[in-house]
Amino acid sequence: MSVPTVSSILASALAVVNVMGFALFGIDKLKARLGSRRISEKTLLTVAALFGALGSLLGMVLFHHKVSKKKFYLSVPLLLVAQAALLWILQMGL
């Protein structure tokens, strides 16, 4: 059995947090439709900020959720660009 590399552990962590971001937007949209207690905007944005911006953005678009809120349609794409740039810089070893 091989030992996982740091990059494979990081890739797995990124996948988990992005799936979580995607799922949270879907769950919050469902809760909004059902009129039940919602997931806080702070939680949604925190997950996006913790390298879950791609999943969060996909959830926003696919579920058409929070797309008209300026706080979301500006911050989540900006977070995605910043996260992609940071990952690229780390990958290049700069």
C-alpha positions in Angstrom: 0.0 0.0 0.0 1.4 3.4 -1.0 1.6 6.4 1.2 -0.5 9.3 0.0 1.4 12.3 -1.3 0.9 15.8 0.0 -0.6 16.9 -3.3 -3.1 14.0 -3.4 -4.2 14.8 0.2 -4.6 18.5 -0.8 -6.6 17.5 -3.9 -8.9 15.3 -1.8 -9.4 18.2 0.7 -10.2 20.6 -2.2 -12.7 18.1 -3.6 -14.4 17.6 -0.3 -14.8 21.4 0.5 -16.0 22.1 -3.1 -18.6 19.3 -2.9 -19.6 20.7 0.5 -20.0 24.2 -1.0 -22.1 22.8 -3.9 -24.3 20.8 -1.5 -24.8 23.7 0.9 -26.2 25.9 -1.9 -28.5 23.1 -3.0 -29.7 22.4 0.5 -30.3 26.1 1.2 -32.3 26.5 -2.0 -34.4 23.5 -1.0 -34.9 24.9 2.5 -35.9 28.3 1.0 -38.6 26.6 -1.1 -39.9 24.6 1.8 -39.8 27.6 4.1 -37.7 25.9 6.7 -34.7 27.2 8.7 -31.9 28.3 6.3 -28.2 28.0 6.1 -26.6 31.3 7.1 -25.0 33.5 4.4 -21.9 33.6 6.6 -21.7 29.8 6.4 -22.1 29.8 2.6 -19.4 32.5 2.2 -17.1 30.9 4.7 -17.1 27.6 2.8 -16.5 29.4 -0.4 -13.6 31.3 1.2 -12.1 28.1 2.5 -11.2 27.0 -1.1 -14.7 26.0 -1.9 -15.5 28.8 -4.4 -15.7 26.5 -7.4 -18.3 24.3 -5.9 -20.1 27.2 -4.4 -20.2 29.0 -7.8 -21.5 25.9 -9.5 -24.2 25.5 -6.8 -25.2 29.1 -7.3 -25.5 28.7 -11.0 -27.1 25.3 -11.1 -29.6 25.9 -8.4 -30.0 29.6 -9.4 -29.5 30.5 -5.7 -28.2 33.8 -4.4 -27.3 34.9 -7.9 -29.2 38.2 -7.5 -27.5 39.0 -4.2 -24.5 41.4 -4.9 -22.6 40.0 -1.9 -22.6 36.6 -3.6 -22.4 37.3 -7.3 -19.3 39.5 -6.7 -17.5 37.7 -3.9 -17.8 34.1 -5.0 -16.3 34.6 -8.5 -13.6 36.8 -7.0 -12.8 34.2 -4.5 -12.5 31.6 -7.2 -10.1 33.7 -9.2 -8.0 34.4 -6.1 -7.9 30.7 -5.1 -7.0 29.6 -8.7 -4.2 32.2 -8.7 -2.9 31.1 -5.4 -3.0 27.4 -6.4 -1.2 28.2 -9.6 1.5 30.2 -7.7 2.0 27.3 -5.3 2.1 24.8 -8.2 4.7 26.8 -10.0 6.8 27.1 -6.8 7.0 30.9 -6.9 
